[in-house]
Amino acid sequence: MHLLGHNLPDHKPLKIALLTFYGLSHPLASRLLARLSIHSEALVSDLTEPQLTSLSAYLSSPATTAKVRETQINLAPPGGRALPLPGNKSVVGAVNKGKGKEDPLDELKLETEARRGMQGDIAHLRMVGTYRGKRHAAGYPVRGQRTQTNASTAKKHNRVERRGFATYSLRPCFGSTEIPSPPSRSRILSEVSCFV
């Protein structure tokens, strides 16, 4: 099945198939399925049309998708009166345990936005001149790995577009004067023959 330009295999669980989107990890895929009320073990082929529509709408523009509204939990035994929750927490507050943590799905960046954000962070490190920025610029391992051996993978992964980040120029700037030309072959031979 095709979803927003990605081929999701029908035989795979949806939680695994969603990992083909750049910027979507295992925990985020699980949260996304929970938010859209899709079973965590559902296969791609088991999706209904409304589920597929809500999934594609959320992945196409996560920031504009309607958020889960906060509703109160009313604890009431059968035939009894409702009991108040301690601290008056809502459903969303109870799900997002922690010290004021926001839901990571609210600020989800996928594909181009995630890549642009990562490249912007690396460009900032290089412009500021941090150690990590210099390691990115040289294509060396950034997180303290050894370089005597086993650095070939890091050299592949730390390549960033280097246009606009050159720290040297190809030829020196001589102002308004002309760039000196290298000596000709005959001049070099004449100077060498003087010493022989």
N, C-alpha and C positions, 0 to 999 in steps of 0.2 A: 504494500500500500504506500502511496506517495503522500507525504504531509509536508507542506511548505518547502518543497524542493529536496526533501530527504526521502530515501527509500527505507521504509520500516518493514523488516521481514515479518510475514504473517505468523510464522511458527514461534517467534520469540515472545517472552513476556514483555508487556508494554514498558515496564519499569527499566528493562535493559535496552529496549529499542530506542527509548528517548535519549539515551546517552550519545546517539549520533549527532545531536545538536551541540555545537561548541558552547561551553559555558554551563551545561546542565550536568550535575554530578549525581551520584547515587542518592544522597540524602535529599537533594532538591527534587529529584524525580519522584521519590516517595512522598514528599510533601505536596507536590503538584497533584499526584493521583488522589491523595486524601482530600485536597481542597476541591477537586472536581468530582468527588464521590465515585471514583472508579476503584474497583478492587485491586489490591496491590499485586495479585498474582494473575491478573487478566492478561490473556494473550492479545496480540494486535488484531488477530482475526475475530476476536469476540466483541470488539467495540461496536456499539450501536451508533446510529446516525447522530442522535443528539450528543452523545459523548464525544464523538469525533469532531462535531461542530464546536463544542465548548473547548476542546483541547486545541484545535487549530486557532480559535479566536484568542485563547490565552497566550499561546506561543507566538502569535503574530504581533501582538502588542500587549505585553504583560502590564505595563503601567496604566493603560486605559481600561483594563478589565475590571468589572465591578468587584469590590472586595466583599469578604464575608461580613455581614452585618453582625454587630454584637447584640446578643440576646441574653437575657437573664435565665439562669437555671432555677426553676422552681421545684424545690424538693417537697413533695407532699405525699404522705402515706395515703393509701386508699381510704377515702372518706374523711381524711384529716385536714388540718389547715397547713398551709405552706410554711416551711421552715426557711429562715434566711440563711444565706451562705456566709461563712465567716469572711470578713473583708469585702463582701459584696463583689466578688469576682464574676467576670462574664465568661462565656464559653471560650472566646478567643484568648482571654487572659489565662484561663486554666490550661489551654493547650500550649501556649508559649511560656513555658516555665523558664525562670531565670530572672536576672536582675535587669528589668527594663529592656529585654531584647526584643527587637522588632522581628517580624516574619521575613526571612530572606527572600521569599517569593515576591514581596512588595517592591523590591529593588532588583529584580531579575534582569540581567543583561545577557542576551543570546547572540551568537554568531558575530556579525560585524561590530556591534556595539561592544561586546566583550573583547574582541581582538583590538579594537581601537583604544579601549581603556588600558589594556595591558601594554600596548606599544607606547601610549602616552606616559604611563608610569616609568617605562624604561627610558624614554626620551628625557623625562624629568631628572632621573638619576644621572644620566650622562651629562646634561646641561649643568647640574649642580656640581658635578665632579666627584661624586662619591666613589668609594672603592668598588661597590657593586656596579656602578655605571661604567667604570673603566674596564671591568672584567667583561661586561656585556659588549662594549665597543671592540675589545680585542678578540672576542669569541671564546674566552676561556671559561672554565667552570666558575659559577658565581657563588656557590654555597660552601666553599671550603674543601672541595674534593681535590684529590691529588692530580698533578698535571704531568708528572714524569711518564706515567703510563695511564691508559684508560681515559684520556681526555677527548677521544674522538667523538663520542656521543655528545658531550657538552658543546663541542665546536659546531656540531650540526644544529643543536637546539638553540644556541645563543646567537644565531645569525639574525640580525635585524637589518632592515633597509638602512643603508649607510649614507644615502643621499642627504645632503644638508648637515651632516655631522662630521665632516672632514676636519681633522685637527692640523692638517698640513696642506699646502698647495703644491700642485705638480711642478710649477716653475716659480722662481723667485720674482718678486715684484721690484723692478728697477725704476719705477717712476716714469718720467717722460723720456728717459734715454732708451736706446735700443737694446734689446737682449743680446748679449754677446754670443757669437756663433762659435762652435767648436773649431779647433784648428784643422786645417786641411791635411790630407795625407802627405802631400809633398813637403809641407812646412815641418811636419813631425819628422820625416825622413832626413830633411836637411839639418835639423837640430841634433838628431841622433848621430849623423855622420861627422859632425864637428867634434864629438867626444871620442870617436874611435880612432 
